[in-house]
Amino acid sequence: MRMDYDNLDVTSIRNTPIWQGVELLRNDEVKAAIASLEDSSRMFPNSYECFVYLGIAYATKNLFNRAIGAFKKACDLKPMSANAHYNLGMAYEGAGVLDEALKEFTNAHEINPSHTLSQDKIIELAQTIPEEKRKKIKLIVTKQD
């Protein structure tokens, strides 16, 4: 599962308790990272970065319903983040809720048309949808030069 956290502002959290959770996650100590990030999310309920990392930690442990909740909070905090919508789509896909996953990948693409991860997921999921439902999906149309 490829989460997107490339554009997170880690400098804003470096000197906070959130950073400890991030470091634990990076060191593959996911259970401890979850505990640390859950504590941090209560201390910093408006930290977009905290909820993205918490969602990634949950998804790493296949706790997709919890990941969905964390990514929804990240989307609420920063609605124009393609990364947050993409990650929410990944959590929905992990939970097997493909209609919602496709919706979030589409949201990510609409926010940032050059977000290639969301483009790839839209194409991938569109292949799994029955033909009669596929007509209702707004697929990406690229401009021809």
ChimeraX attribute file (.defattr): number of C-alpha atoms within 10 A of each C-alpha:
attribute: neighborCount
match mode: 1-to-1
recipient: residues
	/A:1	11
	/A:2	10
	/A:3	20
	/A:4	18
	/A:5	15
	/A:6	8
	/A:7	10
	/A:8	15
	/A:9	11
	/A:10	14
	/A:11	9
	/A:12	12
	/A:13	16
	/A:14	13
	/A:15	10
	/A:16	12
	/A:17	17
	/A:18	27
	/A:19	22
	/A:20	18
	/A:21	27
	/A:22	25
	/A:23	14
	/A:24	18
	/A:25	22
	/A:26	12
	/A:27	10
	/A:28	13
	/A:29	14
	/A:30	21
	/A:31	15
	/A:32	15
	/A:33	25
	/A:34	22
	/A:35	14
	/A:36	20
	/A:37	27
	/A:38	18
	/A:39	16
	/A:40	21
	/A:41	20
	/A:42	11
	/A:43	12
	/A:44	17
	/A:45	13
	/A:46	15
	/A:47	19
	/A:48	23
	/A:49	25
	/A:50	29
	/A:51	28
	/A:52	27
	/A:53	26
	/A:54	31
	/A:55	30
	/A:56	31
	/A:57	30
	/A:58	23
	/A:59	24
	/A:60	19
	/A:61	12
	/A:62	14
	/A:63	16
	/A:64	23
	/A:65	16
	/A:66	17
	/A:67	29
	/A:68	23
	/A:69	17
	/A:70	29
	/A:71	28
	/A:72	20
	/A:73	22
	/A:74	27
	/A:75	22
	/A:76	14
	/A:77	17
	/A:78	17
	/A:79	15
	/A:80	15
	/A:81	18
	/A:82	27
	/A:83	28
	/A:84	32
	/A:85	28
	/A:86	31
	/A:87	33
	/A:88	33
	/A:89	30
	/A:90	31
	/A:91	33
	/A:92	22
	/A:93	20
	/A:94	19
	/A:95	17
	/A:96	12
	/A:97	13
	/A:98	19
	/A:99	14
	/A:100	16
	/A:101	25
	/A:102	25
	/A:103	19
	/A:104	25
	/A:105	29
	/A:106	25
	/A:107	21
	/A:108	28
	/A:109	23
	/A:110	16
	/A:111	16
	/A:112	16
	/A:113	15
	/A:114	12
	/A:115	16
	/A:116	12
	/A:117	18
	/A:118	28
	/A:119	20
	/A:120	13
	/A:121	19
	/A:122	23
	/A:123	14
	/A:124	12
	/A:125	15
	/A:126	18
	/A:127	11
	/A:128	10
	/A:129	14
	/A:130	9
	/A:131	10
	/A:132	7
	/A:133	9
	/A:134	13
	/A:135	10
	/A:136	8
	/A:137	14
	/A:138	12
	/A:139	13
	/A:140	13
	/A:141	6
	/A:142	7
	/A:143	5
	/A:144	4
	/A:145	3
